């Protein structure tokens, strides 16, 4: 993960449904959202999570 931006942190992310990788914001409440809608998978109901080198 990278430097924090107030209540969120930029990280690598993945969709558990399709396996697509992209950049996400991880919020303090645990919510994971893509940084850009153009930077995410095309699943109708994505299951997003932050990933690191131990979870790939």
Backbone as JSON Lines, residues from 0, in Angstrom:
{"i":0,"aa":"X","n":[0.83,-1.18,0.0],"ca":[0.0,0.0,0.0],"c":[0.88,1.24,0.0]}
{"i":1,"aa":"X","n":[0.3,2.36,-0.38],"ca":[1.06,3.6,-0.48],"c":[0.63,4.58,0.6]}
{"i":2,"aa":"X","n":[1.13,5.8,0.49],"ca":[0.81,6.83,1.48],"c":[-0.69,7.05,1.61]}
{"i":3,"aa":"X","n":[-1.09,7.41,2.82],"ca":[-2.51,7.64,3.1],"c":[-2.96,8.99,2.57]}
{"i":4,"aa":"X","n":[-4.22,9.09,2.23],"ca":[-4.86,10.32,1.79],"c":[-6.06,10.54,2.71]}
{"i":5,"aa":"X","n":[-5.83,11.14,3.87],"ca":[-6.84,11.34,4.91],"c":[-7.4,10.01,5.38]}
{"i":6,"aa":"X","n":[-8.57,9.61,4.92],"ca":[-9.2,8.39,5.43],"c":[-9.15,7.23,4.44]}
{"i":7,"aa":"X","n":[-8.23,7.3,3.47],"ca":[-8.11,6.22,2.5],"c":[-6.66,6.02,2.1]}
{"i":8,"aa":"X","n":[-6.4,4.83,1.55],"ca":[-5.05,4.47,1.16],"c":[-5.1,3.77,-0.21]}
{"i":9,"aa":"X","n":[-4.19,4.12,-1.1],"ca":[-4.13,3.5,-2.42],"c":[-3.46,2.15,-2.31]}
{"i":10,"aa":"X","n":[-4.01,1.15,-3.04],"ca":[-3.46,-0.2,-2.99],"c":[-3.75,-0.93,-4.29]}
{"i":11,"aa":"X","n":[-3.07,-2.04,-4.49],"ca":[-3.43,-2.96,-5.56],"c":[-4.71,-3.66,-5.13]}
{"i":12,"aa":"X","n":[-5.59,-3.92,-6.08],"ca":[-6.84,-4.57,-5.76],"c":[-7.17,-5.66,-6.76]}
{"i":13,"aa":"X","n":[-8.1,-6.51,-6.41],"ca":[-8.55,-7.59,-7.27],"c":[-10.03,-7.83,-7.07]}
{"i":14,"aa":"X","n":[-10.66,-8.37,-8.1],"ca":[-12.05,-8.8,-8.01],"c":[-12.03,-10.31,-7.79]}
{"i":15,"aa":"X","n":[-12.65,-10.78,-6.71],"ca":[-12.69,-12.21,-6.43],"c":[-13.56,-12.97,-7.42]}
{"i":16,"aa":"X","n":[-14.46,-12.28,-8.14],"ca":[-15.31,-12.95,-9.11],"c":[-14.57,-13.3,-10.4]}
{"i":17,"aa":"X","n":[-13.8,-12.34,-10.94],"ca":[-13.16,-12.57,-12.24],"c":[-11.63,-12.61,-12.17]}
{"i":18,"aa":"X","n":[-11.04,-12.17,-11.05],"ca":[-9.59,-12.19,-10.91],"c":[-8.88,-10.99,-11.49]}
{"i":19,"aa":"X","n":[-9.61,-10.05,-12.06],"ca":[-9.01,-8.84,-12.64],"c":[-8.28,-8.05,-11.56]}
{"i":20,"aa":"X","n":[-7.1,-7.5,-11.91],"ca":[-6.31,-6.67,-11.0],"c":[-6.4,-5.21,-11.41]}
{"i":21,"aa":"X","n":[-6.45,-4.31,-10.44],"ca":[-6.51,-2.87,-10.7],"c":[-6.18,-2.11,-9.43]}
{"i":22,"aa":"X","n":[-6.12,-0.79,-9.52],"ca":[-5.77,0.04,-8.38],"c":[-7.05,0.46,-7.63]}
{"i":23,"aa":"X","n":[-7.01,0.39,-6.3],"ca":[-8.18,0.69,-5.49],"c":[-7.84,1.67,-4.36]}
{"i":24,"aa":"X","n":[-8.88,2.27,-3.8],"ca":[-8.79,3.0,-2.54],"c":[-9.31,2.07,-1.46]}
{"i":25,"aa":"X","n":[-8.56,1.93,-0.37],"ca":[-9.02,1.19,0.8],"c":[-9.32,2.22,1.88]}
{"i":26,"aa":"X","n":[-10.59,2.33,2.26],"ca":[-11.04,3.31,3.23],"c":[-10.88,2.77,4.65]}
{"i":27,"aa":"X","n":[-10.83,3.67,5.61],"ca":[-10.66,3.3,7.02],"c":[-11.73,2.32,7.5]}
{"i":28,"aa":"X","n":[-12.93,2.38,6.92],"ca":[-14.0,1.48,7.34],"c":[-13.91,0.11,6.67]}
{"i":29,"aa":"X","n":[-12.86,-0.12,5.86],"ca":[-12.66,-1.4,5.19],"c":[-13.24,-1.46,3.79]}
{"i":30,"aa":"X","n":[-13.96,-0.44,3.38],"ca":[-14.53,-0.39,2.05],"c":[-13.42,-0.32,1.01]}
{"i":31,"aa":"X","n":[-13.54,-1.09,-0.05],"ca":[-12.57,-1.09,-1.15],"c":[-13.3,-0.65,-2.41]}
{"i":32,"aa":"X","n":[-12.79,0.42,-3.05],"ca":[-13.41,0.95,-4.26],"c":[-12.34,1.21,-5.31]}
{"i":33,"aa":"X","n":[-12.66,0.98,-6.59],"ca":[-11.68,1.28,-7.63],"c":[-11.41,2.78,-7.67]}
{"i":34,"aa":"X","n":[-10.17,3.14,-8.01],"ca":[-9.82,4.56,-8.1],"c":[-10.57,5.21,-9.25]}
{"i":35,"aa":"X","n":[-10.74,4.49,-10.34],"ca":[-11.45,5.01,-11.51],"c":[-12.38,3.93,-12.04]}
{"i":36,"aa":"X","n":[-13.58,4.3,-12.48],"ca":[-14.47,3.28,-13.06],"c":[-13.88,2.68,-14.35]}
{"i":37,"aa":"X","n":[-12.95,3.38,-14.97],"ca":[-12.29,2.87,-16.17],"c":[-11.15,1.93,-15.8]}
{"i":38,"aa":"X","n":[-10.85,1.83,-14.51],"ca":[-9.73,1.05,-14.0],"c":[-10.24,-0.15,-13.19]}
{"i":39,"aa":"X","n":[-11.37,-0.72,-13.59],"ca":[-11.95,-1.81,-12.81],"c":[-12.47,-2.9,-13.74]}
{"i":40,"aa":"X","n":[-12.92,-3.98,-13.16],"ca":[-13.46,-5.08,-13.96],"c":[-14.86,-4.74,-14.46]}
{"i":41,"aa":"X","n":[-15.39,-5.59,-15.3],"ca":[-16.71,-5.36,-15.86],"c":[-17.78,-6.24,-15.23]}
{"i":42,"aa":"X","n":[-17.5,-6.84,-14.07],"ca":[-18.49,-7.66,-13.37],"c":[-19.7,-6.81,-12.97]}
{"i":43,"aa":"X","n":[-20.88,-7.4,-13.04],"ca":[-22.09,-6.69,-12.61],"c":[-22.09,-6.43,-11.11]}
{"i":44,"aa":"X","n":[-21.54,-7.35,-10.33],"ca":[-21.49,-7.22,-8.88],"c":[-20.09,-7.62,-8.39]}
{"i":45,"aa":"X","n":[-19.08,-6.73,-8.58],"ca":[-17.71,-7.11,-8.24],"c":[-17.51,-7.33,-6.75]}
{"i":46,"aa":"X","n":[-16.63,-8.27,-6.43],"ca":[-16.22,-8.55,-5.05],"c":[-14.78,-8.05,-4.92]}
{"i":47,"aa":"X","n":[-14.62,-6.81,-4.51],"ca":[-13.31,-6.17,-4.49],"c":[-12.58,-6.4,-3.17]}
{"i":48,"aa":"X","n":[-11.25,-6.55,-3.28],"ca":[-10.41,-6.66,-2.09],"c":[-9.05,-6.1,-2.42]}
{"i":49,"aa":"X","n":[-8.36,-5.64,-1.39],"ca":[-6.98,-5.19,-1.55],"c":[-6.08,-6.41,-1.54]}
{"i":50,"aa":"X","n":[-5.01,-6.37,-2.31],"ca":[-4.05,-7.48,-2.34],"c":[-2.65,-6.97,-2.06]}
{"i":51,"aa":"X","n":[-1.81,-7.85,-1.57],"ca":[-0.39,-7.55,-1.41],"c":[0.37,-8.79,-1.86]}
{"i":52,"aa":"X","n":[1.69,-8.76,-1.73],"ca":[2.49,-9.86,-2.25],"c":[2.2,-11.19,-1.56]}
{"i":53,"aa":"X","n":[1.62,-11.19,-0.38],"ca":[1.33,-12.43,0.32],"c":[-0.03,-13.01,-0.06]}
{"i":54,"aa":"X","n":[-0.88,-12.23,-0.73],"ca":[-2.24,-12.71,-1.02],"c":[-2.47,-13.01,-2.49]}
{"i":55,"aa":"X","n":[-1.43,-12.99,-3.31],"ca":[-1.61,-13.28,-4.73],"c":[-1.62,-14.75,-5.0]}
